[in-house]
Amino acid sequence: MTNTFIWPGGDRFCTAGTTRNAVYRYRLYSFGGALLDRTALQEGHEGGLPDGSCLDADGMIWTARVVGGKCLTRMPPDAEILDVAELDCSWPTSCAFGGSDLDTL
């Protein structure tokens, strides 16, 4: 099941493969929109399965972790998870930033 559809910039496109417990980055072919060169940014994280995601003002990917994950993960679009934010709920399905500076989660 594919969740998360975000464009972190340039020709990069990211998705979350919820049932595969992975976040993928692709190169988006500008003519025709084909997705090329799939790279796993994250696979097998023990804190739940990746679901909805968003980008922050610094271009970091925040991903909600469902199925008892109780957390959000943060990572750049070209590397592994940097941080884990623990939550008081067990099934976070998405996240978003708001506020005048888009700095409120």
C-alpha positions in Angstrom: 0.0 0.0 0.0 1.5 3.3 -1.1 1.1 6.4 1.1 2.9 9.7 1.2 3.4 11.6 -2.1 5.8 14.4 -1.6 8.2 16.4 -3.8 11.2 17.6 -1.8 12.5 19.6 -4.7 14.1 19.3 -8.1 13.5 15.9 -9.7 13.0 14.0 -6.4 9.7 12.3 -5.4 9.1 10.3 -2.3 6.5 7.7 -1.3 5.9 5.5 1.8 5.4 1.8 1.2 3.3 1.1 4.3 3.0 -2.7 4.0 6.8 -2.9 3.1 7.8 -0.7 6.0 9.9 1.6 3.8 10.2 5.1 2.6 11.4 5.5 -1.0 12.9 8.2 -3.1 12.6 8.3 -6.9 14.0 10.5 -9.7 11.0 12.0 -11.5 11.5 11.9 -15.3 10.4 15.4 -16.5 9.1 14.1 -19.8 6.2 11.9 -19.2 6.5 11.7 -15.4 8.0 8.3 -15.1 9.5 7.4 -11.7 13.1 6.1 -12.0 15.9 4.9 -9.8 14.0 3.9 -6.7 16.1 4.2 -3.5 15.1 3.1 -0.1 15.7 5.9 2.4 14.4 3.9 5.3 13.5 0.2 5.7 12.4 -1.9 8.6 12.0 0.8 11.3 10.7 -0.9 14.4 8.5 2.0 15.5 5.4 1.2 13.4 4.8 1.5 9.6 5.2 4.6 7.5 1.9 6.4 6.6 1.3 10.0 5.8 4.2 12.5 5.5 5.0 16.2 5.0 7.9 18.5 4.5 9.1 21.1 7.0 10.5 24.5 6.1 14.0 23.0 6.0 13.0 20.3 3.5 13.0 17.5 6.1 10.5 14.6 5.7 8.3 13.9 8.7 6.5 10.6 8.6 3.7 9.3 10.8 4.2 5.7 12.0 0.9 3.7 12.2 0.2 0.2 13.6 1.2 1.1 17.1 4.1 3.3 16.1 3.3 6.1 18.4 5.8 8.4 16.7 6.9 10.6 13.9 10.3 10.2 12.2 12.3 13.0 10.6 14.8 12.6 7.8 16.3 14.5 4.9 15.3 13.4 1.4 18.7 11.9 0.8 19.5 10.0 4.1 18.3 7.8 6.9 16.1 8.8 9.9 17.7 11.6 12.1 15.1 11.9 14.9 12.1 10.1 16.3 9.4 12.2 18.0 7.3 10.0 20.5 3.6 10.7 20.6 0.7 10.0 23.0 -1.3 8.3 20.4 -0.7 4.8 18.9 -1.9 5.3 15.3 -0.8 8.6 13.9 -1.7 8.6 10.3 -0.4 11.9 9.0 1.2 15.2 10.0 1.3 18.8 8.8 2.9 22.1 9.6 1.0 25.3 10.2 1.5 28.8 11.7 2.8 31.9 10.0 6.3 30.4 9.6 5.1 26.8 9.1 6.9 25.8 12.2 4.0 24.4 14.3 3.5 20.6 14.0 
